[in-house]
Amino acid sequence: MAEKTADGGHPKVRIGITEVTGPSMVPTLLHGDLLLVRYGAVVRPGDVAVFRHPFQQDLLVVKRAVERRPGGWWMLGDNPFNETGDSTVYGAVPGDLVLATALLRLRPRPAGQRSLRAWLSWAVSAVRPLRADSSASRRLRAR
């Protein structure tokens, strides 16, 4: 059942696109991937989330929400070889800094891709839904 606003209408769904930079979410996300995100969505363990960096609030960060802790969400990158810039450095991220959850990964088409086979290969892998990954959440919690 859809939630209604105070005036009886349906709330506006706030959707946006954000670009991934850096290797912290490899293999799930690559540098240059685009994310279709939903602002104001309920965050669940395992979700890929977009949030404001706790110490540099003009910087947006993409990480996996591992678990709810006192003080906010524990956020970690999927890349075990790149552990900088996550909750191991700045602690739990307060809930009011968490802006959105990722719905889809959109992989940009490589420049110069001309063959039909290369184009089909890209098309099959370009759009991938991002669902809450509870196994990743458990695996990351163990780090």
MDTraj code that builds the backbone (N, CA, C; nanometers):
import mdtraj as md
import numpy as np

residues = "MET ALA GLU LYS THR ALA ASP GLY GLY HIS PRO LYS VAL ARG ILE GLY ILE THR GLU VAL THR GLY PRO SER MET VAL PRO THR LEU LEU HIS GLY ASP LEU LEU LEU VAL ARG TYR GLY ALA VAL VAL ARG PRO GLY ASP VAL ALA VAL PHE ARG HIS PRO PHE GLN GLN ASP LEU LEU VAL VAL LYS ARG ALA VAL GLU ARG ARG PRO GLY GLY TRP TRP MET LEU GLY ASP ASN PRO PHE ASN GLU THR GLY ASP SER THR VAL TYR GLY ALA VAL PRO GLY ASP LEU VAL LEU ALA THR ALA LEU LEU ARG LEU ARG PRO ARG PRO ALA GLY GLN ARG SER LEU ARG ALA TRP LEU SER TRP ALA VAL SER ALA VAL ARG PRO LEU ARG ALA ASP SER SER ALA SER ARG ARG LEU ARG ALA ARG".split()
xyz = np.array([
    [0.0842, -0.1184, 0.0000],
    [0.0000, 0.0000, 0.0000],
    [0.0884, 0.1243, 0.0000],
    [0.0593, 0.2172, -0.0859],
    [0.1405, 0.3381, -0.0983],
    [0.1099, 0.4348, 0.0150],
    [0.2139, 0.4978, 0.0632],
    [0.1999, 0.5987, 0.1671],
    [0.1452, 0.7267, 0.1047],
    [0.0658, 0.8005, 0.1791],
    [0.0091, 0.9250, 0.1265],
    [0.0649, 1.0436, 0.2041],
    [0.0745, 1.1572, 0.1365],
    [0.1204, 1.2790, 0.2016],
    [0.0046, 1.3416, 0.2787],
    [0.0348, 1.4476, 0.3533],
    [-0.0669, 1.5144, 0.4347],
    [-0.1818, 1.5683, 0.3500],
    [-0.1528, 1.6080, 0.2247],
    [-0.2596, 1.6605, 0.1396],
    [-0.3343, 1.5513, 0.0633],
    [-0.3047, 1.4234, 0.0946],
    [-0.3762, 1.3129, 0.0315],
    [-0.3113, 1.2599, -0.0948],
    [-0.2075, 1.3276, -0.1434],
    [-0.1387, 1.2828, -0.2649],
    [-0.0291, 1.1830, -0.2314],
    [0.0271, 1.1254, -0.3336],
    [0.1374, 1.0319, -0.3139],
    [0.2677, 1.1091, -0.2996],
    [0.3585, 1.0621, -0.2132],
    [0.4854, 1.1318, -0.1971],
    [0.5679, 1.1232, -0.3259],
    [0.6518, 1.2228, -0.3467],
    [0.7377, 1.2220, -0.4649],
    [0.8525, 1.1250, -0.4412],
    [0.8761, 1.0417, -0.5394],
    [0.9903, 0.9521, -0.5338],
    [1.1111, 1.0312, -0.5807],
    [1.2121, 1.0370, -0.4985],
    [1.3313, 1.1141, -0.5324],
    [1.4390, 1.0193, -0.5825],
    [1.4641, 1.0247, -0.7110],
    [1.5613, 0.9391, -0.7772],
    [1.6728, 1.0274, -0.8322],
    [1.7938, 0.9778, -0.8326],
    [1.9059, 1.0536, -0.8878],
    [2.0123, 0.9611, -0.9430],
    [2.1105, 1.0204, -1.0048],
    [2.2248, 0.9475, -1.0609],
    [2.3504, 1.0021, -0.9936],
    [2.4399, 0.9126, -0.9547],
    [2.5684, 0.9536, -0.8994],
    [2.6783, 0.8684, -0.9600],
    [2.7970, 0.9246, -0.9704],
    [2.9101, 0.8541, -1.0313],
    [3.0022, 0.7995, -0.9231],
    [3.0516, 0.6782, -0.9458],
    [3.1443, 0.6134, -0.8529],
    [3.2862, 0.6540, -0.8899],
    [3.3632, 0.6951, -0.7900],
    [3.5051, 0.7231, -0.8120],
    [3.5860, 0.6416, -0.7127],
    [3.6947, 0.5878, -0.7596],
    [3.7839, 0.5118, -0.6730],
    [3.7528, 0.3635, -0.6701],
    [3.8439, 0.2850, -0.6097],
    [3.8345, 0.1390, -0.6119],
    [3.7740, 0.0743, -0.4865],
    [3.7201, 0.1500, -0.3954],
    [3.6795, 0.0916, -0.2669],
    [3.5626, -0.0059, -0.2749],
    [3.4835, -0.0011, -0.3822],
    [3.3679, -0.0911, -0.3932],
    [3.3869, -0.2013, -0.4968],
    [3.5112, -0.2179, -0.5474],
    [3.5416, -0.3279, -0.6391],
    [3.5263, -0.4582, -0.5623],
    [3.4647, -0.5619, -0.6118],
    [3.4235, -0.5851, -0.7498],
    [3.2796, -0.5427, -0.7796],
    [3.2037, -0.5005, -0.6797],
    [3.0632, -0.4648, -0.7021],
    [3.0503, -0.3457, -0.7955],
    [3.1312, -0.2429, -0.7708],
    [3.1268, -0.1205, -0.8501],
    [3.2676, -0.0856, -0.8963],
    [3.2773, -0.0345, -1.0174],
    [3.4055, 0.0081, -1.0717],
    [3.4092, 0.1594, -1.0842],
    [3.5299, 0.2142, -1.0838],
    [3.5490, 0.3575, -1.1058],
    [3.4806, 0.3957, -1.2372],
    [3.3967, 0.4979, -1.2341],
    [3.3249, 0.5426, -1.3534],
    [3.1842, 0.4881, -1.3669],
    [3.1484, 0.3855, -1.2876],
    [3.0106, 0.3358, -1.2910],
    [2.9155, 0.4460, -1.2460],
    [2.7948, 0.4407, -1.2969],
    [2.6894, 0.5316, -1.2522],
    [2.5915, 0.4528, -1.1682],
    [2.5363, 0.5162, -1.0665],
    [2.4368, 0.4525, -0.9808],
    [2.3055, 0.5268, -0.9907],
    [2.1977, 0.4524, -1.0078],
    [2.0641, 0.5071, -0.9947],
    [2.0296, 0.4914, -0.8474],
    [2.0059, 0.6020, -0.7778],
    [1.9840, 0.5980, -0.6336],
    [1.8466, 0.6519, -0.5974],
    [1.7987, 0.6061, -0.4839],
    [1.6708, 0.6553, -0.4312],
    [1.6992, 0.7273, -0.3003],
    [1.6734, 0.8577, -0.3009],
    [1.6954, 0.9392, -0.1822],
    [1.5863, 0.9155, -0.0795],
    [1.6244, 0.9114, 0.0463],
    [1.5286, 0.8945, 0.1544],
    [1.4807, 0.7525, 0.1739],
    [1.5380, 0.6568, 0.1039],
    [1.4961, 0.5161, 0.1174],
    [1.5425, 0.4608, 0.2524],
    [1.4718, 0.3631, 0.3010],
    [1.5093, 0.2960, 0.4247],
    [1.6336, 0.2125, 0.3974],
    [1.7351, 0.2281, 0.4810],
    [1.8599, 0.1537, 0.4649],
    [1.8484, 0.0226, 0.5413],
    [1.8944, -0.0843, 0.4762],
    [1.8963, -0.2165, 0.5376],
    [2.0384, -0.2703, 0.5324],
    [2.0751, -0.3587, 0.6248],
    [2.2084, -0.4179, 0.6174],
    [2.2297, -0.4831, 0.4807],
    [2.3454, -0.4549, 0.4220],
    [2.3777, -0.5086, 0.2901],
    [2.3519, -0.4129, 0.1758],
    [2.2784, -0.3034, 0.2003],
    [2.2517, -0.2047, 0.0953],
    [2.3779, -0.1282, 0.0583],
    [2.3901, -0.0916, -0.0692],
    [2.4909, 0.0041, -0.1119],
    [2.4283, 0.1409, -0.0882],
    [2.4968, 0.2246, -0.0102],
    [2.4389, 0.3517, 0.0320],
    [2.5278, 0.4691, -0.0078],
    [2.4644, 0.5852, -0.0245],
    [2.5336, 0.7111, -0.0499],
    [2.5141, 0.7965, 0.0741],
    [2.6259, 0.8498, 0.1263],
    [2.6166, 0.9315, 0.2480],
    [2.7199, 1.0428, 0.2448],
    [2.6985, 1.1409, 0.3309],
    [2.7950, 1.2498, 0.3459],
    [2.9064, 1.2019, 0.4389],
    [3.0296, 1.2292, 0.3999],
    [3.1443, 1.1934, 0.4820],
    [3.1304, 1.2638, 0.6171],
    [3.1481, 1.1912, 0.7283],
    [3.1289, 1.2525, 0.8596],
    [3.2193, 1.3724, 0.8887],
    [3.3402, 1.3774, 0.8307],
    [3.4329, 1.4874, 0.8587],
    [3.4414, 1.5895, 0.7462],
    [3.3956, 1.5542, 0.6268],
    [3.3952, 1.6439, 0.5102],
    [3.2568, 1.6349, 0.4468],
    [3.1615, 1.7060, 0.5021],
    [3.0234, 1.6846, 0.4620],
    [2.9907, 1.7321, 0.3213],
    [3.0842, 1.7970, 0.2525],
    [3.0624, 1.8297, 0.1121],
    [3.1038, 1.7137, 0.0215],
    [3.1606, 1.6068, 0.0796],
    [3.2050, 1.4891, 0.0054],
    [3.1022, 1.3772, 0.0194],
    [3.0530, 1.3255, -0.0950],
    [2.9604, 1.2129, -0.0934],
    [3.0398, 1.0838, -0.1077],
    [3.0005, 0.9808, -0.0338],
    [3.0710, 0.8538, -0.0296],
    [2.9733, 0.7416, -0.0614],
    [3.0217, 0.6393, -0.1332],
    [2.9421, 0.5204, -0.1638],
    [3.0083, 0.4018, -0.0952],
    [2.9361, 0.3374, -0.0042],
    [2.9852, 0.2191, 0.0678],
    [2.8675, 0.1264, 0.0944],
    [2.8987, 0.0093, 0.1485],
    [2.7950, -0.0864, 0.1858],
    [2.7593, -0.0661, 0.3337],
    [2.6300, -0.0572, 0.3622],
    [2.5823, -0.0482, 0.5003],
    [2.5900, -0.1888, 0.5605],
    [2.6780, -0.2074, 0.6559],
    [2.7020, -0.3405, 0.7108],
    [2.6051, -0.3707, 0.8245],
    [2.5982, -0.2802, 0.9188],
    [2.5081, -0.3022, 1.0320],
    [2.4811, -0.1708, 1.1035],
    [2.3715, -0.1701, 1.1781],
    [2.3350, -0.0550, 1.2594],
    [2.4080, -0.0683, 1.3913],
    [2.4747, 0.0377, 1.4338],
    [2.5464, 0.0400, 1.5614],
    [2.5050, 0.1643, 1.6383],
    [2.5401, 0.1708, 1.7655],
    [2.5145, 0.2956, 1.8378],
    [2.5844, 0.4107, 1.7644],
    [2.5127, 0.5127, 1.7343],
    [2.5702, 0.6269, 1.6647],
    [2.5469, 0.6262, 1.5151],
    [2.4956, 0.5150, 1.4587],
    [2.4671, 0.5158, 1.3157],
    [2.4997, 0.3860, 1.2453],
    [2.5279, 0.3970, 1.1144],
    [2.5544, 0.2821, 1.0288],
    [2.7028, 0.2571, 1.0161],
    [2.7427, 0.1304, 1.0254],
    [2.8804, 0.0910, 1.0001],
    [2.8924, 0.0680, 0.8497],
    [2.9756, 0.1480, 0.7835],
    [2.9885, 0.1479, 0.6378],
    [3.1270, 0.0990, 0.5977],
    [3.1303, 0.0014, 0.5068],
    [3.2572, -0.0528, 0.4582],
    [3.2537, -0.0675, 0.3069],
    [3.3713, -0.0574, 0.2456],
    [3.3849, -0.0852, 0.1034],
    [3.3905, -0.2351, 0.0808],
    [3.3549, -0.2791, -0.0393],
    [3.3585, -0.4220, -0.0722],
    [3.4997, -0.4709, -0.1022],
    [3.5926, -0.3804, -0.1320],
    [3.7281, -0.4168, -0.1691],
    [3.8130, -0.4358, -0.0427],
    [3.8492, -0.5615, -0.0097],
    [3.9256, -0.5845, 0.1141],
    [4.0675, -0.5294, 0.1078],
    [4.1169, -0.4949, -0.0117],
    [4.2523, -0.4423, -0.0257],
    [4.2561, -0.2900, -0.0243],
    [4.1415, -0.2268, -0.0048],
    [4.1329, -0.0812, 0.0002],
    [4.0463, -0.0440, 0.1192],
    [4.1048, -0.0410, 0.2354],
    [4.0276, -0.0201, 0.3579],
    [4.0335, 0.1230, 0.4094],
    [4.0725, 0.2170, 0.3264],
    [4.0772, 0.3553, 0.3715],
    [3.9443, 0.4233, 0.3426],
    [3.9100, 0.5165, 0.4255],
    [3.7913, 0.5962, 0.4002],
    [3.6598, 0.5270, 0.4263],
    [3.6537, 0.4439, 0.5298],
    [3.5261, 0.3828, 0.5673],
    [3.5116, 0.3900, 0.7191],
    [3.4181, 0.3162, 0.7740],
    [3.3908, 0.3258, 0.9175],
    [3.5072, 0.2807, 1.0055],
    [3.6026, 0.2057, 0.9499],
    [3.7204, 0.1713, 1.0294],
    [3.8041, 0.2956, 1.0573],
    [3.7856, 0.4010, 0.9777],
    [3.8576, 0.5270, 0.9955],
    [3.7736, 0.6276, 1.0743],
    [3.6467, 0.6463, 1.0347],
    [3.5658, 0.7522, 1.0955],
    [3.4506, 0.7034, 1.1822],
    [3.4393, 0.5753, 1.2055],
    [3.3355, 0.5222, 1.2939],
    [3.1990, 0.5150, 1.2265],
    [3.0988, 0.4944, 1.3072],
    [2.9617, 0.4820, 1.2567],
    [2.9162, 0.6140, 1.1955],
    [2.8427, 0.6037, 1.0854],
    [2.7915, 0.7214, 1.0146],
    [2.6512, 0.7515, 1.0669],
    [2.6306, 0.8714, 1.1238],
    [2.4978, 0.9056, 1.1744],
    [2.3911, 0.8929, 1.0655],
    [2.2742, 0.8452, 1.1040],
    [2.1652, 0.8226, 1.0096],
    [2.1268, 0.9446, 0.9291],
    [2.1403, 1.0648, 0.9859],
    [2.1011, 1.1841, 0.9112],
    [2.2003, 1.2193, 0.7997],
    [2.3177, 1.1542, 0.7966],
    [2.4128, 1.1754, 0.6880],
    [2.3929, 1.0762, 0.5735],
    [2.3135, 0.9719, 0.5973],
    [2.2863, 0.8723, 0.4936],
    [2.1756, 0.9283, 0.4045],
    [2.2077, 0.9471, 0.2762],
    [2.1167, 1.0154, 0.1849],
    [2.0332, 0.9239, 0.0980],
    [2.0923, 0.8125, 0.0512],
    [2.0240, 0.7321, -0.0500],
    [2.0757, 0.5890, -0.0490],
    [1.9980, 0.5014, -0.1133],
    [2.0435, 0.3651, -0.1392],
    [2.0463, 0.3445, -0.2902],
    [2.1396, 0.2615, -0.3354],
    [2.1558, 0.2370, -0.4785],
    [2.0562, 0.1315, -0.5255],
    [1.9937, 0.1579, -0.6394],
    [1.8993, 0.0647, -0.6999],
    [1.9621, -0.0128, -0.8151],
    [2.0350, 0.0587, -0.9009],
    [2.0940, -0.0009, -1.0214],
    [2.2359, 0.0495, -1.0416],
    [2.3188, -0.0382, -1.0952],
    [2.4514, 0.0025, -1.1417],
    [2.4443, 0.0143, -1.2927],
    [2.4916, 0.1253, -1.3466],
    [2.4939, 0.1492, -1.4898],
    [2.6402, 0.1619, -1.5314],
    [2.6879, 0.0659, -1.6067],
    [2.8279, 0.0681, -1.6495],
    [2.8370, 0.1433, -1.7813],
    [2.9186, 0.2508, -1.7879],
    [2.9301, 0.3258, -1.9127],
    [2.9906, 0.2405, -2.0244],
    [2.9536, 0.2715, -2.1465],
    [3.0051, 0.1987, -2.2623],
    [3.1468, 0.2464, -2.2923],
    [3.2411, 0.1515, -2.3034],
    [3.3795, 0.1903, -2.3340],
    [3.3897, 0.2602, -2.4689],
    [3.4768, 0.3582, -2.4772],
    [3.4983, 0.4310, -2.6033],
    [3.5618, 0.3371, -2.7059],
    [3.5250, 0.3535, -2.8295],
    [3.5842, 0.2765, -2.9374],
    [3.5293, 0.1357, -2.9531],
    [3.4232, 0.1040, -2.8832],
    [3.3638, -0.0295, -2.8909],
    [3.2772, -0.0370, -3.0168],
    [3.3239, -0.1116, -3.1190],
    [3.2533, -0.1097, -3.2473],
    [3.1929, -0.2423, -3.2869],
    [3.2507, -0.3528, -3.2442],
    [3.1995, -0.4813, -3.2916],
    [3.0654, -0.5129, -3.2253],
    [2.9836, -0.5868, -3.2954],
    [2.8538, -0.6270, -3.2428],
    [2.8709, -0.7123, -3.1174],
    [2.9683, -0.8017, -3.1194],
    [2.9932, -0.8878, -3.0030],
    [3.0308, -0.8055, -2.8800],
    [3.1188, -0.7077, -2.8971],
    [3.1590, -0.6218, -2.7850],
    [3.0405, -0.5402, -2.7348],
    [2.9595, -0.4881, -2.8284],
    [2.8433, -0.4088, -2.7887],
    [2.7433, -0.4950, -2.7116],
    [2.7163, -0.6174, -2.7588],
    [2.6230, -0.7069, -2.6888],
    [2.6757, -0.7456, -2.5513],
    [2.8051, -0.7712, -2.5434],
    [2.8653, -0.8045, -2.4141],
    [2.8468, -0.6903, -2.3147],
    [2.8717, -0.5675, -2.3613],
    [2.8507, -0.4505, -2.2749],
    [2.7039, -0.4382, -2.2359],
    [2.6131, -0.4540, -2.3328],
    [2.4700, -0.4363, -2.3065],
    [2.4196, -0.5341, -2.2015],
    [2.4688, -0.6567, -2.2034],
    [2.4244, -0.7580, -2.1076],
    [2.4710, -0.7237, -1.9660],
    [2.5899, -0.6652, -1.9545],
    [2.6445, -0.6393, -1.8212],
    [2.6308, -0.4941, -1.7756],
    [2.5809, -0.4054, -1.8601],
    [2.5793, -0.2626, -1.8295],
    [2.4852, -0.2257, -1.7161],
    [2.3687, -0.2864, -1.7120],
    [2.2693, -0.2534, -1.6095],
    [2.2553, -0.3725, -1.5167],
    [2.2782, -0.3493, -1.3896],
    [2.2702, -0.4566, -1.2920],
    [2.1979, -0.4048, -1.1683],
    [2.0892, -0.4713, -1.1254],
    [2.0223, -0.4266, -1.0026],
    [2.1139, -0.4471, -0.8820],
    [2.1062, -0.3566, -0.7864],
    [2.1832, -0.3681, -0.6634],
    [2.0851, -0.3937, -0.5496],
    [2.0797, -0.5156, -0.5067],
    [1.9916, -0.5520, -0.3951],
    [2.0739, -0.5596, -0.2684],
    [2.0072, -0.5536, -0.1564],
    [2.0776, -0.5702, -0.0287],
    [2.1431, -0.7073, -0.0294],
    [2.2709, -0.7106, -0.0022],
    [2.3486, -0.8346, -0.0040],
    [2.3827, -0.8715, 0.1390],
    [2.2980, -0.9537, 0.2008],
    [2.3202, -0.9890, 0.3410],
    [2.4453, -1.0731, 0.3591],
    [2.4851, -1.1518, 0.2575],
    [2.6078, -1.2301, 0.2707],
    [2.7282, -1.1370, 0.2738],
    [2.7261, -1.0297, 0.1951],
    [2.8353, -0.9319, 0.1994],
    [2.8368, -0.8635, 0.3343],
    [2.7187, -0.8351, 0.3878],
    [2.7106, -0.7712, 0.5180],
    [2.7751, -0.8596, 0.6253],
    [2.7454, -0.9898, 0.6214],
    [2.8060, -1.0813, 0.7198],
    [2.9568, -1.0924, 0.6991],
    [2.9992, -1.1026, 0.5735],
    [3.1415, -1.1146, 0.5423],
    [3.2161, -0.9897, 0.5867],
    [3.1605, -0.8712, 0.5599],
    [3.2263, -0.7469, 0.5968],
    [3.2284, -0.7275, 0.7479],
    [3.1240, -0.7726, 0.8147],
    [3.1181, -0.7589, 0.9601],
    [3.2342, -0.8347, 1.0257],
    [3.2790, -0.9429, 0.9616],
    [3.3870, -1.0232, 1.0166],
    [3.5227, -0.9566, 1.0028],
    [3.5335, -0.8522, 0.9171],
    [3.6633, -0.7833, 0.8988],
    [3.7004, -0.7013, 1.0169],
])
top = md.Topology()
chain = top.add_chain()
for i, resn in enumerate(residues, 1):
    res = top.add_residue(resn, chain, resSeq=i)
    for name in ("N", "CA", "C"):
        top.add_atom(name, md.element.get_by_symbol(name[0]), res)
traj = md.Trajectory(xyz[None], top)
